[in-house]
């Protein structure tokens, strides 16, 4: 630097010499300041060169020859003078003047203004690397710089220089140890009682919630992190993680996922959400991204991505577990009230959760389908699949505190009768009362879910349910022959006609079929019940359902009609007595009635009414044989008024009973005279040997009449 100013020095010397030559008698411009005047070297004729320099030396260089500390600041770029960057700024005379008298202060207001400060008290120590704050700002300069206000400094004394920024320069060390890096590690300038650490930010900024903590709350004496250990580099421990001091209320999975993404240890991963400046863990500035929210196991997918945080996490809840209960994405009930009133907490769907029936994006429409319904007491088969859910599961007509407004699902009955009116009007109740219970109720004993008209072939036994076995001709006729279909359904939806509607009150066969016998077999003299095949009454005493003409057990003609069919009658066909009709009668009869039980009803009498008594002829009195009319049973001694005796017993009948042309039958033929006959001997024998036959007087009177 001295060589750099050699030219300037030479010019200066020449100028001085020239002035001296011109005015050799001229004196100094003024007295120098006392601080310079007290120096011995300043006496004599060569004293000017000590400050103003000489050949090859500038005045600033001359100043630095005495002020070595200032020169060191220039060279080391340190201190206030070291901050002067340009050569012009390093000219001492810009800030320090002299020759203004003994009382002039070389360090003056001008000096501070030259360095950028209006006055001495406005000096900012940060300019020289000392951030003076707190109580230091209230100190007078002389309290730290002893010679700050001294008018004249003795040789070797310094006014502002010479101090170290180490606290121990001014303050006694109460710890009496060699802590590094010194007091500023724990103490600030506000007060010794307020501890702080400038280096603490390297590990943990003391701000937010940590700002108000006392040091000993984290650095307790005797602990591994005690202050006396922390301050010694050789004993320093690894920085503590958040979880070393704080308990985490979060689930382990959330902490682990957050740490993995942030590439931090689980103990230090809290900083991904909780910044040092936060005063509490509930700081409202905490923001959780959708990706971070997914770490909790609950991705914010549709529709939760549009929900406000407070809708799920009540800000009024001070307890973390209540505000952030760690809900599972499938646990809808954690946020949503159960509209079903606990209907599915038990039973076949217990534990399945809402998503077994509802989509994640919406509650309605639900996903409850036929397959799920199979797990219920009533699987949806056939026509039930077409029924709207509300038909069987209606909403309650009032808002129940337990069921809310939910339809009744678990409470819905699986019994047919719960939804369907009894189309049989209780007709089968007496029968079903004696039977064991079955699934879905009594209707299911016969009916299937497809339609009420479908009845399983082996499910309905007509005889069991109605006391009328449907067999033979009835089975061929079809149901509609007796149950006529209606044009429109009734209130229960029934179109299947009732027997009563078509035939009246059911009273056996006669309910549908007219009695062709017109009550002939219902007289008190005949049995009302027979037990040949079971307990048959009415028509079934003789008839079966195959055909009216079929008699599986035969027909006891004598028992039912009083006319026993034996002999010739047994060989005769039915039509011999019951003539077939060309057209059935109104009652359905196809055979004529028999003419009667008397012989004369069917057989013409050859006796021309001789044996008619009281209007009737008793043929059986004489003709008891069923095989031949000629086989007579006639006891002449008892059955007539003429006993044969020994004399007449061997006489041929025709000797006394001869044809009498006066007796005429209905067909015009004559008849043999049997009665009345004269009983006198002469009526047959007369006075001659040959018998003479004459009618009795009674017969004569009858003929004359």
C-alpha positions in Angstrom: 0.0 0.0 0.0 2.9 2.3 0.8 4.5 1.8 -2.7 1.1 2.4 -4.2 1.1 5.9 -2.8 4.7 6.7 -3.6 3.9 9.1 -6.4 1.4 11.0 -4.1 4.0 11.2 -1.4 6.6 12.6 -3.7 4.2 15.2 -4.9 3.3 16.1 -1.4 7.0 16.4 -0.3 7.7 18.7 -3.3 4.7 20.8 -2.4 5.8 21.1 1.2 9.4 22.0 0.2 8.1 24.5 -2.3 6.0 26.1 0.3 8.8 26.1 2.7 11.1 27.8 0.2 8.5 30.3 -0.6 7.6 31.1 3.0 10.2 29.5 5.2 9.1 31.7 8.0 5.5 30.5 8.0 4.3 28.6 11.3 2.0 25.5 12.0 -1.8 25.9 11.0 -2.8 25.5 14.6 -2.0 23.8 17.9 -2.4 20.0 17.8 -4.7 18.1 20.1 -3.5 17.3 23.5 -3.5 13.6 22.8 -0.9 14.1 20.2 0.9 17.0 21.8 1.8 14.9 24.8 4.0 12.6 22.8 7.7 13.4 23.0 8.2 12.7 19.3 5.9 15.5 18.4 8.5 18.1 19.6 11.1 19.4 17.2 11.2 20.4 13.5 10.7 16.9 12.2 7.5 16.3 14.1 5.2 17.2 11.1 6.4 14.3 9.1 5.4 11.9 11.8 1.7 12.6 11.0 1.8 14.0 7.5 4.4 11.5 6.2 7.4 12.2 4.1 9.0 10.9 1.0 7.1 7.8 0.0 4.7 7.8 2.9 1.2 9.1 3.0 -0.5 10.8 5.9 -2.8 7.8 6.4 0.2 5.5 6.4 1.9 7.8 8.9 -1.2 7.5 11.1 -1.0 3.7 10.9 2.6 3.7 12.0 1.3 4.7 15.4 -2.1 3.1 15.4 -1.2 -0.5 14.8 -4.5 -1.9 16.0 -6.3 0.1 13.2 -3.8 -1.2 10.7 -4.6 -4.7 11.8 -8.3 -4.1 11.3 -7.6 -2.9 7.7 -5.6 -6.0 7.0 -7.9 -8.5 8.6 -11.1 -6.8 7.4 -12.2 -6.8 11.0 -13.8 -4.2 13.3 -15.3 -0.9 12.3 -12.2 0.2 10.3 -11.9 -3.1 8.6 -15.4 -2.6 7.1 -14.1 0.5 5.1 -13.7 -1.0 1.7 -12.3 1.7 -0.6 -9.1 3.6 -0.4 -11.0 6.8 -0.1 -12.8 5.5 3.0 -9.5 4.5 4.5 -8.1 8.1 4.6 -7.9 8.8 8.3 -8.4 12.6 7.8 -12.0 12.0 6.6 -13.1 11.2 10.1 -10.2 12.4 12.3 -8.8 16.0 12.2 -6.2 17.9 14.2 -4.6 21.4 14.6 -7.8 22.7 16.1 -6.4 23.4 19.5 -5.4 21.5 22.5 -9.0 20.9 23.6 -10.1 19.4 20.3 -11.3 15.7 20.4 -9.7 13.7 17.6 -12.7 11.2 18.0 -15.7 13.4 17.6 -19.1 13.6 16.1 -17.4 14.0 12.8 -15.8 10.6 13.3 -19.1 8.8 13.8 -20.7 10.7 10.9 -17.9 9.6 8.7 -18.7 5.9 9.5 -22.4 6.4 8.8 -23.9 7.4 12.3 -25.4 10.8 13.1 -23.8 10.8 16.5 -22.0 8.6 18.9 -25.1 7.4 20.8 -26.6 6.3 17.5 -23.7 3.8 16.9 -25.0 0.3 16.1 -22.7 -2.3 17.6 -24.0 -4.9 15.1 -21.8 -3.0 12.7 -18.8 -4.5 14.4 -20.4 -8.0 14.9 -22.0 -7.5 18.3 -25.7 -7.6 18.3 -26.3 -5.5 21.3 -29.8 -5.9 22.7 -31.8 -5.9 26.0 -30.2 -4.3 29.0 -27.0 -3.4 27.0 -28.9 -0.8 25.1 -29.5 1.1 28.4 -25.8 1.2 29.3 -23.7 4.4 28.7 -20.7 3.9 26.5 -18.3 4.4 29.4 -19.8 1.5 31.3 -18.1 -0.9 28.9 -15.6 1.4 27.2 -13.8 2.9 30.2 -12.1 5.7 28.2 -15.1 6.5 26.1 -15.5 9.9 27.8 -11.9 10.6 28.6 -10.7 13.9 27.2 -7.1 12.9 26.8 -5.9 9.3 26.5 -2.5 8.4 27.8 -0.2 6.7 25.4 -1.3 3.0 25.0 -4.8 3.6 26.1 -7.7 2.7 23.9 -11.0 4.5 23.8 -13.4 2.0 22.1 -11.1 -0.8 21.0 -9.6 -3.6 23.1 -12.8 -5.2 24.3 -13.8 -8.8 23.7 -17.4 -9.9 23.0 -17.1 -12.7 25.5 -19.4 -12.1 28.4 -16.7 -12.8 30.9 -15.0 -9.6 29.8 -17.5 -7.7 31.7 -19.3 -10.2 33.9 -18.0 -12.6 36.5 -18.7 -16.3 35.8 -21.0 -17.7 38.5 -20.5 -21.2 37.2 -16.8 -21.3 37.8 -16.2 -23.7 35.0 -15.0 -23.6 31.4 -18.2 -24.1 29.5 -18.1 -23.8 25.8 -19.1 -21.8 23.8 -19.7 -19.6 26.8 -22.5 -17.6 28.4 -24.3 -16.9 25.1 -25.2 -20.6 24.8 -27.8 -20.1 27.5 -28.1 -16.4 28.4 -29.4 -13.6 26.3 -29.0 -9.8 26.8 -32.3 -9.3 28.4 -31.5 -10.8 31.7 -29.4 -13.5 33.2 -32.5 -15.0 34.6 -34.0 -15.4 31.1 -32.1 -18.3 29.6 -31.8 -18.9 25.9 -29.5 -20.6 23.6 -28.3 -19.3 20.3 -27.1 -22.7 19.3 -30.3 -24.4 20.4 -31.9 -23.7 17.0 -29.5 -26.2 15.4 -31.3 -28.9 17.4 -34.6 -27.3 18.3 -35.7 -23.7 17.8 -36.8 -22.3 21.1 -40.0 -20.8 19.8 -43.7 -21.5 19.9 -44.5 -24.0 22.6 -40.8 -24.4 23.5 -40.2 -20.7 23.9 -41.7 -20.4 27.4 -40.1 -23.5 28.9 -37.5 -23.2 31.6 -34.2 -24.9 30.7 -34.4 -27.3 33.6 -37.7 -28.6 32.3 -35.8 -30.3 29.6 -32.3 -30.3 31.1 -32.9 -31.5 34.6 -29.9 -31.8 36.9 -28.5 -35.3 37.0 -30.2 -36.4 33.8 -28.3 -37.3 30.6 -29.3 -34.0 29.2 -28.2 -31.9 32.2 -26.8 -28.5 31.3 -23.3 -29.2 32.5 -23.1 -32.2 30.2 -24.7 -30.6 27.2 -22.2 -27.7 27.3 -19.3 -30.1 27.1 -18.7 -31.2 23.5 -17.2 -34.5 24.5 -20.3 -35.4 26.5 -22.9 -34.2 24.0 -25.7 -36.6 23.2 -27.6 -37.1 20.0 -30.5 -34.6 19.7 -33.7 -35.9 21.2 -36.7 -36.8 19.0 -40.1 -35.5 19.6 -41.3 -38.7 21.1 -38.5 -38.7 23.6 -40.4 -36.0 25.4 -43.9 -36.2 24.2 -46.4 -39.0 24.1 -48.0 -39.5 20.7 -51.7 -39.8 20.6 -51.5 -41.1 17.0 -51.9 -44.7 15.9 -48.6 -46.5 15.3 -49.5 -47.0 11.6 -50.0 -43.3 11.1 -46.7 -42.4 12.6 -44.8 -45.1 10.7 -46.2 -44.1 7.4 -45.6 -40.4 8.0 -42.0 -41.1 9.0 -41.4 -43.3 5.9 -42.6 -40.7 3.5 -40.7 -37.9 5.2 -37.6 -40.1 5.6 -37.4 -39.5 9.3 -37.4 -41.7 12.3 -40.7 -42.4 13.8 -39.7 -40.4 16.9 -38.9 -37.3 14.8 -41.7 -37.6 12.3 -44.0 -35.2 14.3 -42.3 -32.2 12.5 -44.1 -33.2 9.3 -47.2 -31.6 10.8 -46.2 -29.8 14.0 -43.9 -26.9 13.4 -41.6 -25.4 16.1 -43.5 -22.1 16.1 -46.7 -23.8 17.1 -47.6 -23.1 20.7 -49.7 -26.3 21.1 -50.3 -29.5 19.2 -53.8 -28.3 18.4 -52.5 -25.3 16.5 -55.0 -24.3 13.9 -52.3 -23.8 11.3 -51.7 -27.5 11.1 -52.7 -28.8 7.7 -53.0 -32.4 6.7 -52.9 -33.3 3.1 -55.2 -35.9 1.6 -52.2 -38.2 1.2 -51.3 -37.7 4.9 -54.8 -38.3 5.9 -54.7 -41.7 4.2 -51.8 -42.6 6.6 -54.5 -42.8 9.3 -56.2 -45.7 7.4 -59.0 -43.4 6.2 -58.4 -42.1 2.6 -60.4 -39.0 1.8 -62.1 -40.4 -1.2 -65.4 -39.4 -2.6 -67.6 -38.2 -0.8 -65.4 -37.5 2.2 -63.0 -35.4 0.2 -65.6 -32.6 0.2 -66.4 -32.8 3.9 -65.2 -30.0 6.2 -62.7 -31.2 8.8 -64.9 -29.9 11.6 -67.7 -32.1 10.4 -65.8 -35.2 11.5 -63.4 -33.7 14.1 -65.4 -31.6 16.5 -63.2 -28.6 17.4 -65.0 -28.3 20.7 -63.6 -31.6 21.8 -60.5 -31.0 23.8 -59.7 -34.6 24.3 -57.6 -35.8 21.3 -59.0 -39.3 21.4 -62.6 -38.0 21.1 -61.8 -35.5 18.4 -59.6 -37.8 16.5 -60.8 -41.3 17.4 -58.8 -43.0 14.6 -61.7 -44.1 12.6 -61.5 -46.9 10.1 -62.6 -46.2 6.6 -65.1 -49.0 6.8 -66.5 -48.0 10.2 -69.3 -45.7 9.0 -71.0 -45.8 12.4 -68.1 -43.8 13.9 -69.5 -40.7 12.3 -73.0 -41.5 11.1 -75.9 -42.3 13.3 -77.5 -45.7 12.7 -80.7 -45.0 10.9 -81.7 -48.6 11.4 -81.9 -48.2 15.2 -79.6 -51.1 15.9 -81.6 -53.6 13.9 -78.5 -55.2 12.5 -76.4 -55.3 15.6 -77.5 -58.8 16.2 -78.6 -61.6 13.9 -77.2 -62.9 10.6 -75.7 -59.5 9.6 -74.1 -58.6 13.0 -70.6 -57.3 12.4 -70.9 -56.9 8.7 -70.8 -53.1 8.8 -72.6 -50.6 6.7 -70.6 -51.3 3.5 -72.0 -54.8 3.3 -75.2 -53.1 2.0 -74.3 -49.5 1.1 -71.7 -48.1 -1.4 -68.9 -45.9 -0.1 -70.1 -43.0 -2.1 -73.7 -42.9 -1.1 -76.2 -44.6 1.2 -78.9 -44.7 -1.4 -79.6 -46.6 -3.5 -78.4 -49.5 -1.3 -76.6 -52.6 -2.6 -78.8 -55.1 -0.7 -79.7 -57.7 -3.4 -81.3 -61.1 -3.8 -78.1 -62.8 -2.8 -77.8 -61.0 0.5 -81.5 -61.5 1.1 -80.8 -65.3 1.0 -79.1 -64.9 4.4 -82.4 -63.7 5.9 -85.2 -65.8 7.2 -87.0 -65.2 3.9 -85.0 -65.8 0.7 -86.4 -63.9 -2.3 -87.7 -66.6 -4.7 -89.8 -66.2 -7.8 -92.4 -63.5 -7.5 -90.9 -62.1 -4.3 -88.0 -60.8 -6.4 -90.3 -58.4 -8.2 -91.8 -56.9 -5.1 -90.6 -53.4 -4.1 -88.7 -53.4 -0.8 -91.1 -50.9 0.8 -94.0 -53.2 0.3 -92.6 -55.5 3.0 -90.4 -53.0 4.8 -92.5 -49.9 5.2 -91.1 -46.8 7.0 -92.7 -46.3 10.5 -95.5 -43.9 10.6 -93.7 -41.9 13.3 -90.1 -41.0 14.2 -89.2 -43.5 16.8 -86.3 -42.5 19.1 -84.7 -45.9 18.6 -85.6 -46.7 15.0 -85.5 -43.1 13.7 -87.2 -43.1 10.4 -85.8 -46.4 9.1 -87.9 -49.0 7.6 -88.5 -52.1 9.6 -86.0 -54.7 8.4 -85.2 -57.1 11.2 -88.7 -56.7 12.6 -90.4 -57.6 9.3 -92.1 -61.0 9.6 -91.2 -63.9 7.3 -94.7 -65.3 7.7 -96.9 -65.3 4.6 -99.8 -64.1 6.6 -98.0 -60.9 7.6 -98.3 -59.6 4.0 -101.0 -61.6 2.4 -104.7 -61.8 3.5 -106.0 -65.3 4.1 -107.8 -66.1 0.9 -109.4 -69.1 2.6 -111.0 -67.1 5.4 -109.7 -69.4 8.1 -111.1 -72.5 6.5 -107.9 -74.5 7.2 -107.1 -73.1 10.7 -108.6 -76.0 12.6 -106.5 -78.4 10.6 -103.2 -76.5 10.9 -103.7 -76.0 14.6 -102.8 -79.6 15.1 -99.7 -79.5 12.9 -96.1 -78.6 13.9 -94.9 -75.1 12.9 -93.0 -74.7 9.6 -91.0 -71.9 8.1 -93.0 -68.9 6.8 -96.3 -70.2 8.3 -99.2 -72.4 7.3 -99.6 -70.9 3.8 -96.2 -72.4 2.8 -97.5 -75.9 3.5 -99.2 -75.8 0.1 -98.2 -72.6 -1.8 -94.9 -71.7 -3.4 -93.5 -68.2 -3.9 -94.1 -68.1 -7.7 -97.8 -67.6 -7.5 -100.7 -68.6 -5.3 -102.1 -70.7 -8.1 -99.0 -72.9 -8.0 -99.5 -75.6 -5.5 -97.0 -78.4 -5.3 -98.5 -81.7 -6.5 -97.6 -83.5 -3.3 -98.3 -80.6 -1.0 -102.1 -80.5 -1.0 -104.0 -83.6 -0.2 -107.6 -82.8 -0.9 -109.0 -85.4 1.4 -106.8 -84.3 4.4 -107.6 -80.6 4.0 -111.2 -80.7 2.9 -112.4 -84.1 4.0 -113.1 -84.9 0.4 -110.7 -87.2 -1.4 -110.4 -86.2 -5.0 -110.1 -89.4 -7.0 -111.3 -91.0 -10.2 -113.7 -88.8 -12.1 -113.2 -85.9 -9.7 -109.4 -86.0 -10.4 -110.0 -85.9 -14.1 -112.5 -83.1 -13.9 -109.9 -80.5 -12.7 -110.1 -77.9 -9.9 -112.2 -75.4 -11.9 -115.1 -77.8 -12.2 -115.9 -77.2 -8.6 -114.0 -74.0 -8.0 -115.2 -71.8 -10.9 -112.8 -68.9 -11.7 -114.1 -65.4 -11.0 -113.7 -62.7 -13.5 -112.2 -60.3 -11.0 -110.1 -60.9 -7.8 -111.7 -60.4 -4.5 -110.2 -58.3 -1.7 -107.6 -61.0 -0.9 -106.7 -61.3 -4.6 -108.5 -64.6 -5.0 -110.0 -65.6 -8.3 -110.3 -69.3 -7.4 -114.0 -69.8 -6.8 -115.3 -71.3 -3.6 -117.5 -74.4 -3.7 -120.2 -72.7 -1.8 -120.5 -70.0 -4.4 -121.2 -72.6 -7.1 -122.9 -75.4 -5.1 -123.9 -73.9 -1.8 -122.9 -75.2 1.6 -120.8 -78.3 1.2 -122.6 -81.4 2.5 -120.9 -84.2 0.8 -121.7 -85.5 -2.7 -125.2 -84.0 -2.6 -123.5 -80.5 -2.5 -122.6 -80.9 -6.2 -124.7 -83.8 -7.4 -128.4 -84.1 -7.4 -129.7 -87.2 -5.7 -131.1 -89.4 -8.5 -132.6 -91.6 -5.9 -134.6 -88.7 -4.6 -133.9 -89.6 -1.0 -134.8 -93.2 -1.4 -131.8 -94.4 0.5 -132.0 -91.8 3.3 -134.9 -93.3 5.2 -134.5 -94.0 8.9 -134.7 -97.7 8.2 -131.4 -97.6 6.2 -127.9 -97.1 7.7 -126.5 -93.6 7.5 -122.9 -94.8 7.9 -121.2 -97.9 6.6 -117.7 -99.1 7.5 -116.8 -101.5 4.7 -114.1 -99.2 3.3 -113.9 -96.7 6.1 -116.5 -94.4 7.5 -118.6 -93.7 4.4 -121.8 -91.8 4.5 -124.2 -90.3 2.0 -123.5 -91.5 -1.6 -120.2 -93.0 -0.6 -122.1 -95.8 1.1 -122.4 -97.4 -2.3 -120.7 -95.2 -4.9 -117.0 -94.3 -5.5 -115.5 -91.4 -7.3 -114.5 -93.3 -10.4 -118.0 -93.7 -11.7 -121.6 -93.7 -10.3 -121.9 -97.2 -11.9 -119.0 -98.6 -10.1 -119.7 -100.5 -6.9 -116.4 -101.8 -5.5 -118.1 -103.7 -2.7 -121.1 -104.8 -4.7 -124.7 -103.7 -4.0 -126.7 -105.6 -1.4 -130.1 -105.3 -3.1 -132.0 -106.9 -0.3 -130.4 -104.7 2.4 -131.0 -101.4 0.6 -134.2 -102.1 -1.2 -135.8 -104.8 0.8 -135.9 -107.0 -2.3 -133.4 -109.8 -2.2 -132.1 -110.9 -5.6 -132.0 -114.6 -5.6 -133.0 -117.4 -7.9 -134.1 -116.1 -11.3 -133.8 -112.5 -10.0 -130.1 -113.0 -9.3 -129.5 -114.0 -12.9 -131.5 -111.1 -14.3 -129.6 -107.9 -15.4 -130.3 -104.6 -13.7 -131.9 -103.3 -16.8 -134.5 -106.1 -16.7 -136.1 -104.2 -13.8 -134.5 -100.8 -14.3 -135.1 -99.9 -17.9 -132.3 -97.6 -19.3 -133.5 -94.1 -20.3 -132.6 -92.5 -23.6 -132.0 -89.2 -21.8 -131.0 -88.6 -18.1 -133.6 -87.1 -15.9 -133.1 -83.7 -14.3 -131.4 -85.4 -11.3 -129.1 -87.3 -13.6 -130.9 -90.6 -13.4 -130.2 -92.9 -16.5 -132.3 -95.9 -15.4 -135.9 -96.1 -14.7 -137.0 -97.0 -11.3 -138.2 -100.6 -10.7 -141.9 -101.0 -11.0 -142.1 -102.1 -7.4 -141.2 -104.8 -4.9 -144.4 -106.8 -5.5 -144.4 -109.6 -8.0 -147.3 -108.1 -9.8 -145.3 -104.9 -10.3 -143.2 -106.8 -12.8 -145.0 -110.1 -13.6 -148.6 -110.3 -15.1 -150.9 -112.4 -12.9 -152.4 -115.5 -14.6 -155.1 -115.7 -11.9 -157.3 -112.9 -13.2 -157.3 -111.2 -9.8 -158.5 -114.3 -7.8 -156.0 -113.7 -5.1 -156.3 -109.9 -4.7 -157.2 -109.0 -1.2 -157.5 -105.4 -0.1 -156.2 -104.3 -3.5 -153.0 -106.4 -3.3 -152.1 -109.9 -4.4 -149.6 -111.8 -2.2 -147.9 -114.0 -4.7 -145.3 -115.2 -2.2 -148.0 -116.9 -0.3 -147.8 -119.7 -2.8 -144.8 -119.0 -5.0 -141.9 -118.9 -2.7 -139.3 -120.3 -5.1 -137.2 -117.7 -6.8 -136.4 -120.1 -9.6 -139.8 -121.2 -10.8 -143.4 -120.2 -10.5 -144.4 -123.8 -10.8 -142.8 -124.7 -7.5 -145.7 -124.0 -5.2 -145.8 -123.8 -1.4 -149.5 -124.3 -0.7 -150.9 -126.1 2.3 -154.4 -127.0 1.2 -155.4 -128.0 4.8 -154.2 -124.7 6.2 -154.3 -122.2 3.3 -157.7 -123.1 1.9 -161.2 -123.7 3.2 -161.1 -127.3 1.9 -159.0 -129.8 3.6 -158.0 -132.6 1.1 -157.9 -135.4 3.6 -156.9 -138.8 2.6 -159.5 -139.1 -0.2 -158.5 -136.1 -2.1 -154.7 -135.8 -1.4 -153.7 -137.8 -4.4 -156.1 -136.2 -6.7 -154.5 -134.1 -9.4 -155.0 -130.3 -8.9 -156.4 -129.9 -12.4 -159.2 -132.3 -11.5 -160.7 -129.6 -9.3 -159.1 -126.4 -10.7 -160.0 -126.2 -14.4 -159.8 -123.3 -16.9 -162.8 -121.0 -16.6 -163.4 -118.9 -19.6 -165.3 -116.5 -17.5 -162.0 -115.5 -15.8 -160.1 -113.2 -18.2 -156.6 -111.7 -17.5 -155.4 -108.4 -18.8 -154.0 -109.9 -21.9 -157.3 -111.5 -22.7 -156.2 -115.0 -21.7 -158.3 -117.2 -19.6 -157.5 -118.3 -16.1 -157.7 -121.5 -14.0 -160.3 -121.3 -11.4 -158.8 -121.4 -7.9 -161.3 -119.5 -5.9 -164.0 -119.5 -5.1 -164.9 -123.2 -5.7 -168.0 -125.0 -4.4 -166.9 -127.3 -1.6 -169.9 -129.7 -1.5 -169.3 -133.2 -2.7 -172.0 -133.0 -5.3 -170.4 -129.9 -6.8 -167.7 -132.3 -8.0 -169.3 -135.7 -7.9 -173.0 -135.1 -8.3 -175.1 -138.1 -8.6 -172.7 -139.7 -11.2 -169.4 -141.2 -11.1 -167.9 -138.4 -13.2 -167.2 -135.2 -11.3 -169.1 -132.2 -12.2 -167.5 -128.9 -11.5 -169.6 -125.9 -10.8 -168.6 -122.5 -9.5 -169.8 -121.7 -6.0 -172.6 -119.4 -5.5 -170.1 -116.7 -4.4 -168.4 -117.0 -7.7 -171.6 -116.7 -9.5 -172.5 -113.6 -7.6 -169.1 -112.1 -8.4 -169.4 -112.8 -12.1 -172.9 -111.3 -12.2 -171.6 -108.2 -10.6 
